Structures are given as C-alpha cells and as structure tokens.
C-alpha cells in the first residue's frame, strides 16, 4: 500500500513487485482460468503466462507487450494506465509524455502540416487536370474552325460571279466584304496644251470674232453595278442539308453549319436522336463514331476512312462536292 511518505524509489519497487503478481491475483479473484482468459483474448496461453511471470522479452517488441497488457487489464477490470506505468518503470521504456502542452502542440502541428501537404498536392493535380482539359478543348475548337474555313475557301475559289461590263467579283469569307476587280482600265484623259484659236502677234490689228461656245453636253451616267450581299452569302453557303444523327451509344458530338454557327454540342446518351436542317458545308466531330448512325438527306452516310482517327472522326458533309 502506497502512502504519501513513499519515496519515488519505493514506488518504483512496488510497481516492479506488483505487476505480474497483480495480474495473477486479479484473475484468481475473478475465478478465470488462463485457458478461458486466453480464449477470450484470442491469444495463446503462453502469452498470458509470460505477462504474469513478467517475461516480457518473450513477447517481442514493447509495442506488443503494451497491447497485451491493455487487453488483459480490460478483462480483469484493472486500470490500464497503472499497468503500463508499472511496465515502463520495470523495463525502463519511458515514452514521450504528451501531457505537456508544448509537446501536444508540436504533435498537432506536425499532423496538420502533413494533412496540408496532402491537400496541396491534390489541389495541384486537380489544377493540372483542369488546365489540360481546357487546352485540349481549345485545340479541338481551333482545328474545327480551321477545317471549316478551308472548306469555305475551296467553295469560294470554285465559284465566281460575273459582273456586267466584263468585271469579276472575288468572294471572301463571311463578313469580309466584296472585292471588285475591273477588267478594263479607264482611258487616260488628255488636256489641250494650247487653244486652236490662238493667233500669233503681228503689227496690224486683227478683229477676230469669238466662236460661239458649244452647248454643254451632259454625260450619261452608267448605272452602278450592285451585287446584293445576301445573294453572295447564299451562293457561298450552299444548299440546305437534312442531317439525322442516331446515338446508339454514348458519344460526344459537335456540329457547325455553313455559316460557321455551332448548331449541336455536348455529350449525348444512347437512344438520343437529333435532326438538323442546316446549310452546307456541315463540319462534324464525333467522339465515338461506332456508336452513331448518320443519314444525309434521307440516305445513310458512311464516314470516309481517311477522316477517322481511331474511334473518333472529323469530317465535312457537302452534297455539292
């Protein structure tokens, strides 16, 4: 029995003498056999024998000894911390005491920094993924625009509009306006150097009657050539196309019409059907070509093999070509 007058050395000796005997005494008071206690803890009987005999070296590392002591103390209704303190005094295995506020704060900060580092790494990975997706999307849109522009230029070069008087009109991209080229150069205008009625000076006075001035001639103004902008736009865009897409599997789709207007965009689920009546040429991108059936003006359309990349396809539908 410890008293207030016990010295620290006496307390340590009491712990050393009591640990194994205390376990044995508590088990005997509860009338629990070693076999029953071992079966309850799901350990070998030898483990409990070594604990009661204080043969801790046979149990392995100190962490295993502490674990066995905690479990044994629970079924014997003994205070766990007292048994652990007695074990540390006996073996000299003094662990870091976290009861000091500074030590607790240090451990807490270490855990916080570890969690913060993991969170920062996760955030950086997410930013890289989002940035990569944005760059990929931008390049897809850019490639689609370039393909569409090249088709418009080809159509513009293959078509021409005649202008009265021998002129030609060059068609540019929509919104770029019209450039008129005159096939005939205007004749240069020559001004008279001297009047025909000029008389050389002589010694005699000569009376010259002035010739009557000719009546002014009103020049006929030619009617300007006006080409309606709407007519040119219609010739450039082309005929209407009835396009039907049936999604048999999930697929990404993006479609631009002849006016470079995006008329379809997004991820479409299986069973979806989209019908579009748009001007040609129609630029189409499909992310899962095998899962989409296409028909143009009521007829099944097969995507050319040269415009496929794996299971994706980027192509232009233009019935006039």
Secondary structure, DSSP 4 states (H G I P E B T S, - for coil): ---TT--HHHHHHHHHHHHHHHHHHHHHHTT--HHHHHHHHTS-HHHHHHHHTT-GGGG-SHHHHHHHHHHHHHHTT--HHHHHHHHHHHHT-----TTSHHHHHHHHHHHHHHHHHHHHHHHHHHHHHHHHHHHHHHHHHHHHHHHHHHHHHHHHHH--EEETTTEEEEE-STTS-EEEE-SSPPPPPPPPSS-TT-----SS----PPPPPPPPPPPPPPPPP---HHHHHHHHH--EEEEEEEESS-EEEEEE-TTS-EEEEEEE-TT-EEEEEEESPEEEEES-GGGEEEEETTEE-PPPGGGEETTEEEEEE-TT-
